[in-house]
Amino acid sequence: MPIHPSVLADMERLGIEYESMDIDPDLADTADFCRAYDIPLENSANAILVASRQPPGHHALCVLLATTRLDVNGTVRRRLGVRKASFAPADLTRELTGQEIGGVTIFAVPEGIPVWIDSRVMDCDWVIVGAGSRDAKIRLDPAQLAGLDGYEVVEDLARD
């Protein structure tokens, strides 16, 4: 099954309406995927796990459009309440989420890790997000995410 089973179960639990796209896992990284499948970058939303370095042990899953850059050293660091934060390495992302880079998604995130969504994502009629594996992507209306427990829309989470 291309969509990771835990992701599928979480979307069903939340009542998320979506379309699934099977993809070539070698084309899962955002730029390659958008080019190969004719998806506009402005409709591709990346999910990035951020980890604190000082003090260690604080995490958040941040969702932003592919046309923006995550404000790790500003908004994210302040929201985590830490001195230093950075993108989590692939092995930590895999350990905490069970998902591979190129397939990390906003669903089936372990309890205690908040999901912060840049407000620009919510301005889209639809976005493509990961499916928990590199074999698929998920198309959905981001408005469905508003108000979900553990999900928060954040102004200026990302920059142009």
C-alpha positions in Angstrom: 0.0 0.0 0.0 1.6 3.3 -1.1 0.1 5.4 1.7 1.7 4.4 5.0 -0.9 2.4 7.0 -0.6 4.6 10.1 -1.1 7.7 7.9 -4.2 6.1 6.3 -5.6 5.2 9.7 -5.0 8.7 11.0 -6.7 10.4 8.0 -9.7 8.1 8.4 -9.9 8.9 12.1 -9.8 12.6 11.3 -12.3 12.3 8.5 -9.9 13.8 6.0 -11.1 13.8 2.3 -8.1 13.3 0.0 -6.9 11.9 -3.3 -3.9 9.6 -3.4 -1.2 9.7 -6.1 1.1 6.7 -6.6 4.5 8.0 -7.6 8.0 6.8 -8.5 9.9 6.8 -5.1 13.0 8.1 -6.9 10.9 11.3 -7.7 9.6 11.8 -4.1 11.7 14.9 -3.3 9.7 18.0 -3.9 11.4 19.6 -6.9 11.7 16.3 -8.7 8.1 15.4 -7.9 6.7 18.7 -9.0 8.6 18.7 -12.3 7.8 15.0 -13.1 4.1 15.2 -12.2 3.4 18.8 -13.4 2.4 20.0 -9.9 3.0 23.7 -9.2 5.5 24.3 -6.4 3.0 26.8 -4.8 0.7 23.8 -4.2 3.3 21.5 -2.7 3.5 21.6 1.1 6.6 20.2 2.8 6.4 18.7 6.3 9.7 19.2 8.1 10.6 17.9 11.5 12.5 20.4 13.6 14.6 19.5 16.6 16.1 21.7 19.3 19.8 21.5 19.8 20.0 23.6 23.0 18.4 22.3 25.0 17.8 19.0 23.2 14.5 17.1 23.1 12.0 19.6 21.7 10.4 18.9 18.4 7.7 20.3 16.0 6.5 19.2 12.6 6.3 22.3 10.4 4.3 22.5 7.2 5.1 25.1 4.6 4.8 25.7 0.9 7.7 24.6 -1.3 8.0 28.2 -2.5 8.9 29.4 1.1 11.6 28.8 3.6 11.1 27.7 7.2 12.1 30.4 9.7 13.9 28.0 12.0 16.1 30.5 13.7 13.2 33.0 14.3 9.6 31.9 14.6 10.2 28.2 15.1 13.0 28.6 17.7 10.9 31.1 19.7 7.8 28.9 19.6 9.8 25.9 20.8 11.3 28.1 23.6 14.8 27.0 22.9 18.2 28.7 22.1 19.0 26.7 19.0 16.9 24.6 16.6 17.5 23.0 13.2 16.0 20.5 10.7 16.0 17.1 12.3 18.4 14.7 10.6 16.9 11.9 8.5 17.6 9.2 11.1 15.8 11.2 13.9 12.9 12.0 11.6 12.6 8.2 10.8 12.9 7.3 14.5 10.3 9.7 15.7 7.8 9.6 12.8 8.4 6.2 11.2 8.5 8.1 7.9 11.2 8.6 5.3 12.5 12.0 4.1 10.6 12.7 0.8 7.4 11.1 2.3 7.1 12.9 5.7 3.5 14.0 6.2 1.3 15.9 8.6 -0.6 12.7 9.6 0.3 10.0 12.1 2.6 12.4 14.0 3.5 11.0 17.4 1.6 12.5 20.4 3.5 15.4 21.9 4.9 16.6 18.6 2.9 19.7 17.6 2.0 20.2 13.9 2.5 23.9 12.9 1.1 25.0 9.6 2.3 28.1 7.9 -0.7 30.3 7.3 0.1 30.5 3.5 -0.7 26.8 3.2 -4.3 27.6 4.3 -4.7 30.1 1.5 -4.5 27.3 -1.1 -7.5 25.6 -2.6 -5.5 22.3 -2.5 -2.1 21.1 -1.6 0.0 18.0 -2.1 1.6 16.5 1.1 3.6 13.4 1.7 1.9 10.0 2.4 4.3 8.7 5.0 6.3 6.8 2.3 8.2 7.8 -0.9 5.7 5.8 -3.0 2.8 8.2 -2.9 1.6 11.7 -2.3 -1.8 13.0 -1.0 -3.8 15.9 -2.4 -6.2 17.6 0.0 -8.0 20.8 0.8 -5.9 22.3 3.7 -9.0 23.9 5.2 -9.8 20.5 6.6 -6.8 20.9 9.0 -8.1 24.0 10.7 -9.1 23.3 14.3 -7.8 19.7 14.4 -6.4 18.8 17.8 -2.6 19.1 17.7 -2.6 21.2 14.6 -2.0 25.0 14.7 -1.9 27.6 11.9 1.0 29.9 12.5 1.6 33.3 10.9 5.1 33.8 9.5 6.3 30.2 10.2 8.0 30.5 6.8 9.5 33.3 4.8 9.5 34.0 1.1 
